[in-house]
């Protein structure tokens, strides 16, 4: 349950099929998190999670990818696998638009039958962002965020979300050291009776290829 933006449109897809491969870019990523937190709730019983994925990006704005993570929802450990695709662009006035779809799938353990889909619309401008997720199985989610990049290569970010029957927020700082990404974030929710939703600090170490 990770990717933030991602209604696949026929026009960008057609341009991908008709354009040279040189106009596209493939990348990969691996990471380990001290706790995999999604919308304020631990997805791995507060234990570390190993993660990784592959991304395809085309200059037309079309993108697609797959991302996986180790998860544990209170039984046997299992794996989350997310498939996503979409289209994004930035207008001349600086307004960013992102339209996409995310398919969350689970394999092994008690979560294996919990697959679901979300359709996503995101807008951004000058560091501010608003994102609306419309789910086919669960309630919709609305997020507002802000990020600021310093010249030293350090970024600050914050997110507030309204999901299902609760609210959550995250604040964090991220950067890169010798090609390795580091992110330190604090997550919390307004849920009072679930220890997996308590406030927590999460460290992420990542590498992109």
Beta strands, then each sheet from edge to edge (+ up, - down):
strand 1: 24-33
strand 2: 37-38
strand 3: 41-42
strand 4: 49-58
strand 5: 62-71
strand 6: 78-90
strand 7: 96-107
strand 8: 116-125
strand 9: 128-135
strand 10: 141-149
strand 11: 155-163
strand 12: 166-177
strand 13: 180-189
strand 14: 200-208
sheet 1: 1+ 4- 5+ 6- 7+ 8- 9+ 10- 11+ 12- 13+ 14- 1+
sheet 2: 2+ 3-
end
